[in-house]
Amino acid sequence: MKKTSQKILILSALFISSLSFAQKGKMEKKIIKSVDQHVDASIDLLKKAVNINSGTMNFDGVKKVGELFKAELDQLGFHTELTSGEAYGRAGHLIAKREGKKGPKFLLIGHLDTVFELDSPFQEYTMIDENIMKGPGVADMKGGDVIIILAMKALKEAGVLDDMSIEIVMTGDEEKSGEPIELSKRDLIEAAKRADIALGFENGDNNPKTIVVARRGSSDWQLKVTGVPAHSSQVFTKDIGVGAIYEASRILNEFYLQLSKEKDLTFNPGFIIGGTDLDVNDDLTGGTVFGKNNVVAQQAIVHGDIRATSPEQLEKAHGIMKQIVANNYPNTSAELIFNENGYPPLALTEGNTKLLKIYDTVSQDLGFGAVEAVNPRNAGAADISFTSGYVDMALDGLGLTGGGGDHTIEETGDLRTVATQAKITAVLMYRLISTSRF
């Protein structure tokens, strides 16, 4: 890591020194007042964004949402760019930068795309009541993008934005990453290398009393099994063995027996197909198979994912799985393939824990109550994971609180948390530049 542990020690002292701030000092009152003045306009912006279809593969829609947010950030003095995603088969990203001379360098992370493509029945928002909006991407995560913009506006009106070094990256392919992933995430990783602190504006576990300090990574695996085809009357014989399906079953059962009790580790076989002849879709979402009940299966394929809280936990699980796969039943063979292009874990670090304490203090000082860490089991993979190992501190889940139903036509967002989250974000960043010694 290019920064030193001294910075973490300096910022840990901030937790103590921040207590000396008046609950709402003069500058913080300006920030809060600005948020309140602009929250209605921000909700209008959110409505516009939600009504633009930006399913990951709708490149025009993703770009339109990017243009909408770009115009807002241009007005705040950011140097903005909509990048091309042609090299990795996606729409591209929105990147906005400001250079200041005080405090740590911030990376703020959002995304422009949703899971709802043009063929989805879920295309526009409706209001459930005066506070709850139902709409595609309202919580995941156009609400978080709007919170970023509202917080930046409040900092500018308070007169402190010019002091800050901030890079905002709103990706266009968080829900369905482009390939190769090293190109898809290159802008985000390069921004992380320049930053000291990363803040992600996903909606966390939809609880404003929690924040994400660690996320499990997500990658996939493929199991290919081969057996000896023969009449079923010869199964279990010395020359024929058990066939591919029995061997695949053995392997999956051993995965469960040996790894299911590993804390916060999950591995899910989401797709399995087996028989005499297979024709599997290129994206491993399905396929066709021919087989007969009186023929020993020649082939089997399983496709699944694995989620771990740290690179060390993932490496350990990989090793155990490989050992299991290698211990074949007679006359069978198996190959386990791990996809190295998944999302890495956002590991729990001392810096993340210190930043949580500062965030919690800000939330309590502003009257919003205590905030604690999310259980990593409740925090899926997200773009902030690509900052792990590069920044000194990271938090995610600063976005709009949803009501559940993410990635479904029941997705909702609580509009009251637009102002709350923007206030905490802006005051947090102000305190960090006011007391740190970067």
Salt bridges, closest charged atoms under 4 A:
GLU28 OE2 - ARG431 NE 2.77
ASP36 OD1 - LYS423 NZ 2.80
GLU72 OE1 - LYS153 NZ 3.68
ASP74 OD2 - LYS70 NZ 3.18
ASP113 OD1 - HIS111 ND1 3.16
ASP140 OD1 - HIS111 NE2 3.20
ASP140 OD2 - HIS407 NE2 2.88
GLU157 OE2 - HIS38 NE2 2.69
ASP162 OD1 - ARG98 NH2 2.10
GLU167 OE2 - ARG194 NH2 2.80
ASP173 OD1 - LYS185 NZ 3.39
GLU174 OE1 - HIS111 NE2 3.39
GLU175 OE2 - HIS111 NE2 3.76
GLU175 OE1 - HIS407 NE2 3.13
GLU190 OE2 - LYS193 NZ 3.21
ASP196 OD1 - LYS7 NZ 3.25
GLU202 OE2 - HIS111 NE2 3.14
ASP220 OD2 - HIS303 NE2 3.09
GLU247 OE1 - ARG250 NE 2.83
GLU262 OE1 - LYS316 NZ 3.57
ASP264 OD2 - LYS263 NZ 3.80
ASP305 OD2 - ARG307 NE 3.05
ASP365 OD2 - ARG431 NH1 2.81
ASP383 OD1 - LYS185 NZ 2.98
ASP396 OD2 - ARG215 NE 2.80
GLU410 OE1 - LYS134 NZ 3.39
ASP414 OD1 - ARG416 NE 2.96
